Amino acid sequence: MKRLAHFHSREESYMRQSKGKKTKYPGVYSLGEGSFRIVAKAIDPRTKKPKFKERVVENIDVNEAVAFRAELIKEIESGASASGAPMDIPRLATLCGSSWITFLVANVERVRAAKLIGEQVEQQLLPRWGDYFIDRIEIAEIDAWVRELESDYVPTTVRRFVGLLRRILAKARGQYGLPPLDWSLVSLPKVTDEHARKNRLPPEDIAKALQVIEEEFPFYAPFFCTMFSTGLRYCHVAAMRWAKLSSAGIVTLDEAYEYKTQTFVPISARKRAPGEIRLEPYTLELVRQHRKSLMRDAHPGLKSGLLFPAEQREGLPISNQQVNTIWKRAQNKAGLSKLITAHGVRHTFHDVARKRDVDVATVKAMAGHTNDARHFLYSQGVDVDERAEASRRVMTVVLGEGCESRDVSRDASNENSCDDEKSQGTAEL
């Protein structure tokens, strides 16, 4: 029998309205002009119950229609289609809206992370692939989709979206007996350090922005000075605690703050940090003055023991979103033509340290690396004093050459005015 290349399903409502004329063959109904409605019935081996399959086929004769009905019956009895794949393959939207998606996030222990996955599915995958049947999503179209994403997102984000689609399709195709896709044919964008190169400021601009923060947003000044003078990531600075700050200004670093899940976790191999770091004198004085201010105001964040508690969220540090918001405002108030993210403060630290003749081993030991061998190479032999000297040199950008410190005390009227401005800024968030 020749291959029936023009078979296709029509809407169920059409099938109901156009049942066709009975023929002498069971389950075969003529719709005229070489078209037939075919109804097949057999026992589904999975459910042990009768199951119907209904199709409308065109451009065939009655004998071919009978043969096609026999194929449908075999599909039902075997639990698979003629291609060997299970029947009733769903659309991606149906799949993600069913209980199967629960399996996808079952291993995600943190509720917030599972929520983020759900948002990415709804906002990125379903609008593009929701109407596709699982077995109809092809590599060529995925590759074209990647090109579309590249115009709107950075490489790491594009890779995250594609990775999520890959996980869903891998699970679904395996579940329905479909062969895996060859993802090596998808050209993913390369992750380079281009964004990191752009996400930094000249020394004079970082000095202006930090000065604005001290004057306009004093509550956040200790946090930003700590980030800049140490080159640490937000997650490490946010997790600093008073109990781990010695009288000599040495902070012990053994945990990080995961802002997406709002939890404190041990420092990971992916985002390393030095075990101890000494705050340079000016930053240390800012931190101590901040502590006195919190105690004077009976700030609820004191109970958490954090160096930098949030203004309003008890038990949590200053949020990543708040840090970026304040940093953006400070840059605007400073009149900077180029704006960077708060993480760019860390990149700027590396630039300034190099310009202040800090040796590369010290800078890399303070930065942390994902590569175990490289981290071991640069972290060995770099002690707390060497890191403190690096911080001191970097802070000369803010304090000026030859200056060891600057008066951080404020008279009552100036402090009150700063507090009023801080409150006003917070209300706008």
PERA-V966658 format. One record per residue. N is the residue number from 1. RES is the residue in one small letter. BURIAL is # if it has 24 or more other C-alpha atoms within 12 Angstrom, else .. Layout:
# PERA-V966658
n=N res=RES burial=BURIAL
n=N res=RES burial=BURIAL
This chain:
# PERA-V966658
n=1 res=m burial=.
n=2 res=k burial=.
n=3 res=r burial=.
n=4 res=l burial=.
n=5 res=a burial=.
n=6 res=h burial=.
n=7 res=f burial=.
n=8 res=h burial=.
n=9 res=s burial=.
n=10 res=r burial=.
n=11 res=e burial=.
n=12 res=e burial=.
n=13 res=s burial=.
n=14 res=y burial=.
n=15 res=m burial=.
n=16 res=r burial=.
n=17 res=q burial=.
n=18 res=s burial=.
n=19 res=k burial=#
n=20 res=g burial=.
n=21 res=k burial=.
n=22 res=k burial=.
n=23 res=t burial=.
n=24 res=k burial=.
n=25 res=y burial=.
n=26 res=p burial=.
n=27 res=g burial=#
n=28 res=v burial=#
n=29 res=y burial=#
n=30 res=s burial=#
n=31 res=l burial=#
n=32 res=g burial=.
n=33 res=e burial=.
n=34 res=g burial=.
n=35 res=s burial=#
n=36 res=f burial=#
n=37 res=r burial=#
n=38 res=i burial=#
n=39 res=v burial=#
n=40 res=a burial=#
n=41 res=k burial=#
n=42 res=a burial=#
n=43 res=i burial=.
n=44 res=d burial=#
n=45 res=p burial=.
n=46 res=r burial=.
n=47 res=t burial=.
n=48 res=k burial=.
n=49 res=k burial=.
n=50 res=p burial=.
n=51 res=k burial=#
n=52 res=f burial=.
n=53 res=k burial=#
n=54 res=e burial=#
n=55 res=r burial=#
n=56 res=v burial=#
n=57 res=v burial=#
n=58 res=e burial=#
n=59 res=n burial=.
n=60 res=i burial=#
n=61 res=d burial=#
n=62 res=v burial=#
n=63 res=n burial=.
n=64 res=e burial=#
n=65 res=a burial=#
n=66 res=v burial=#
n=67 res=a burial=#
n=68 res=f burial=#
n=69 res=r burial=#
n=70 res=a burial=#
n=71 res=e burial=#
n=72 res=l burial=#
n=73 res=i burial=#
n=74 res=k burial=#
n=75 res=e burial=#
n=76 res=i burial=#
n=77 res=e burial=#
n=78 res=s burial=#
n=79 res=g burial=#
n=80 res=a burial=#
n=81 res=s burial=.
n=82 res=a burial=.
n=83 res=s burial=.
n=84 res=g burial=.
n=85 res=a burial=.
n=86 res=p burial=#
n=87 res=m burial=#
n=88 res=d burial=.
n=89 res=i burial=#
n=90 res=p burial=#
n=91 res=r burial=#
n=92 res=l burial=#
n=93 res=a burial=#
n=94 res=t burial=.
n=95 res=l burial=#
n=96 res=c burial=#
n=97 res=g burial=.
n=98 res=s burial=.
n=99 res=s burial=.
n=100 res=w burial=.
n=101 res=i burial=#
n=102 res=t burial=.
n=103 res=f burial=.
n=104 res=l burial=#
n=105 res=v burial=#
n=106 res=a burial=.
n=107 res=n burial=.
n=108 res=v burial=.
n=109 res=e burial=.
n=110 res=r burial=.
n=111 res=v burial=.
n=112 res=r burial=.
n=113 res=a burial=.
n=114 res=a burial=.
n=115 res=k burial=.
n=116 res=l burial=.
n=117 res=i burial=#
n=118 res=g burial=#
n=119 res=e burial=.
n=120 res=q burial=#
n=121 res=v burial=#
n=122 res=e burial=.
n=123 res=q burial=.
n=124 res=q burial=#
n=125 res=l burial=#
n=126 res=l burial=#
n=127 res=p burial=.
n=128 res=r burial=#
n=129 res=w burial=#
n=130 res=g burial=#
n=131 res=d burial=.
n=132 res=y burial=#
n=133 res=f burial=#
n=134 res=i burial=#
n=135 res=d burial=#
n=136 res=r burial=.
n=137 res=i burial=#
n=138 res=e burial=#
n=139 res=i burial=.
n=140 res=a burial=.
n=141 res=e burial=.
n=142 res=i burial=#
n=143 res=d burial=#
n=144 res=a burial=.
n=145 res=w burial=#
n=146 res=v burial=#
n=147 res=r burial=.
n=148 res=e burial=.
n=149 res=l burial=#
n=150 res=e burial=.
n=151 res=s burial=.
n=152 res=d burial=.
n=153 res=y burial=.
n=154 res=v burial=#
n=155 res=p burial=#
n=156 res=t burial=.
n=157 res=t burial=.
n=158 res=v burial=#
n=159 res=r burial=#
n=160 res=r burial=#
n=161 res=f burial=#
n=162 res=v burial=#
n=163 res=g burial=#
n=164 res=l burial=#
n=165 res=l burial=#
n=166 res=r burial=#
n=167 res=r burial=#
n=168 res=i burial=#
n=169 res=l burial=#
n=170 res=a burial=#
n=171 res=k burial=#
n=172 res=a burial=#
n=173 res=r burial=#
n=174 res=g burial=.
n=175 res=q burial=.
n=176 res=y burial=#
n=177 res=g burial=.
n=178 res=l burial=#
n=179 res=p burial=.
n=180 res=p burial=.
n=181 res=l burial=#
n=182 res=d burial=.
n=183 res=w burial=.
n=184 res=s burial=.
n=185 res=l burial=.
n=186 res=v burial=.
n=187 res=s burial=.
n=188 res=l burial=#
n=189 res=p burial=.
n=190 res=k burial=.
n=191 res=v burial=.
n=192 res=t burial=.
n=193 res=d burial=.
n=194 res=e burial=.
n=195 res=h burial=.
n=196 res=a burial=.
n=197 res=r burial=.
n=198 res=k burial=.
n=199 res=n burial=#
n=200 res=r burial=#
n=201 res=l burial=#
n=202 res=p burial=#
n=203 res=p burial=#
n=204 res=e burial=.
n=205 res=d burial=#
n=206 res=i burial=#
n=207 res=a burial=#
n=208 res=k burial=#
n=209 res=a burial=#
n=210 res=l burial=#
n=211 res=q burial=#
n=212 res=v burial=#
n=213 res=i burial=#
n=214 res=e burial=#
n=215 res=e burial=#
n=216 res=e burial=#
n=217 res=f burial=#
n=218 res=p burial=#
n=219 res=f burial=#
n=220 res=y burial=#
n=221 res=a burial=#
n=222 res=p burial=#
n=223 res=f burial=#
n=224 res=f burial=#
n=225 res=c burial=#
n=226 res=t burial=#
n=227 res=m burial=#
n=228 res=f burial=#
n=229 res=s burial=#
n=230 res=t burial=#
n=231 res=g burial=#
n=232 res=l burial=#
n=233 res=r burial=#
n=234 res=y burial=#
n=235 res=c burial=#
n=236 res=h burial=#
n=237 res=v burial=#
n=238 res=a burial=#
n=239 res=a burial=#
n=240 res=m burial=#
n=241 res=r burial=#
n=242 res=w burial=#
n=243 res=a burial=.
n=244 res=k burial=.
n=245 res=l burial=#
n=246 res=s burial=.
n=247 res=s burial=.
n=248 res=a burial=.
n=249 res=g burial=#
n=250 res=i burial=#
n=251 res=v burial=#
n=252 res=t burial=#
n=253 res=l burial=#
n=254 res=d burial=#
n=255 res=e burial=#
n=256 res=a burial=#
n=257 res=y burial=#
n=258 res=e burial=#
n=259 res=y burial=#
n=260 res=k burial=.
n=261 res=t burial=.
n=262 res=q burial=#
n=263 res=t burial=.
n=264 res=f burial=#
n=265 res=v burial=.
n=266 res=p burial=.
n=267 res=i burial=#
n=268 res=s burial=.
n=269 res=a burial=.
n=270 res=r burial=.
n=271 res=k burial=#
n=272 res=r burial=#
n=273 res=a burial=#
n=274 res=p burial=#
n=275 res=g burial=#
n=276 res=e burial=#
n=277 res=i burial=#
n=278 res=r burial=#
n=279 res=l burial=#
n=280 res=e burial=#
n=281 res=p burial=#
n=282 res=y burial=#
n=283 res=t burial=#
n=284 res=l burial=#
n=285 res=e burial=#
n=286 res=l burial=#
n=287 res=v burial=#
n=288 res=r burial=#
n=289 res=q burial=#
n=290 res=h burial=#
n=291 res=r burial=#
n=292 res=k burial=.
n=293 res=s burial=#
n=294 res=l burial=#
n=295 res=m burial=.
n=296 res=r burial=.
n=297 res=d burial=.
n=298 res=a burial=.
n=299 res=h burial=#
n=300 res=p burial=.
n=301 res=g burial=#
n=302 res=l burial=#
n=303 res=k burial=.
n=304 res=s burial=.
n=305 res=g burial=#
n=306 res=l burial=#
n=307 res=l burial=#
n=308 res=f burial=#
n=309 res=p burial=#
n=310 res=a burial=#
n=311 res=e burial=#
n=312 res=q burial=.
n=313 res=r burial=.
n=314 res=e burial=.
n=315 res=g burial=#
n=316 res=l burial=#
n=317 res=p burial=#
n=318 res=i burial=#
n=319 res=s burial=#
n=320 res=n burial=#
n=321 res=q burial=.
n=322 res=q burial=#
n=323 res=v burial=#
n=324 res=n burial=#
n=325 res=t burial=#
n=326 res=i burial=#
n=327 res=w burial=#
n=328 res=k burial=#
n=329 res=r burial=#
n=330 res=a burial=#
n=331 res=q burial=#
n=332 res=n burial=.
n=333 res=k burial=.
n=334 res=a burial=#
n=335 res=g burial=.
n=336 res=l burial=.
n=337 res=s burial=.
n=338 res=k burial=.
n=339 res=l burial=#
n=340 res=i burial=#
n=341 res=t burial=#
n=342 res=a burial=#
n=343 res=h burial=#
n=344 res=g burial=#
n=345 res=v burial=#
n=346 res=r burial=#
n=347 res=h burial=#
n=348 res=t burial=#
n=349 res=f burial=#
n=350 res=h burial=#
n=351 res=d burial=#
n=352 res=v burial=#
n=353 res=a burial=#
n=354 res=r burial=.
n=355 res=k burial=.
n=356 res=r burial=.
n=357 res=d burial=.
n=358 res=v burial=#
n=359 res=d burial=.
n=360 res=v burial=#
n=361 res=a burial=#
n=362 res=t burial=#
n=363 res=v burial=#
n=364 res=k burial=#
n=365 res=a burial=#
n=366 res=m burial=#
n=367 res=a burial=#
n=368 res=g burial=#
n=369 res=h burial=#
n=370 res=t burial=.
n=371 res=n burial=.
n=372 res=d burial=.
n=373 res=a burial=.
n=374 res=r burial=.
n=375 res=h burial=#
n=376 res=f burial=.
n=377 res=l burial=.
n=378 res=y burial=#
n=379 res=s burial=#
n=380 res=q burial=.
n=381 res=g burial=.
n=382 res=v burial=#
n=383 res=d burial=.
n=384 res=v burial=#
n=385 res=d burial=.
n=386 res=e burial=#
n=387 res=r burial=#
n=388 res=a burial=#
n=389 res=e burial=#
n=390 res=a burial=#
n=391 res=s burial=#
n=392 res=r burial=#
n=393 res=r burial=#
n=394 res=v burial=#
n=395 res=m burial=#
n=396 res=t burial=#
n=397 res=v burial=#
n=398 res=v burial=#
n=399 res=l burial=#
n=400 res=g burial=.
n=401 res=e burial=.
n=402 res=g burial=.
n=403 res=c burial=.
n=404 res=e burial=.
n=405 res=s burial=.
n=406 res=r burial=.
n=407 res=d burial=.
n=408 res=v burial=#
n=409 res=s burial=.
n=410 res=r burial=.
n=411 res=d burial=.
n=412 res=a burial=.
n=413 res=s burial=.
n=414 res=n burial=.
n=415 res=e burial=.
n=416 res=n burial=.
n=417 res=s burial=.
n=418 res=c burial=#
n=419 res=d burial=#
n=420 res=d burial=.
n=421 res=e burial=.
n=422 res=k burial=#
n=423 res=s burial=.
n=424 res=q burial=.
n=425 res=g burial=#
n=426 res=t burial=.
n=427 res=a burial=.
n=428 res=e burial=.
n=429 res=l burial=.
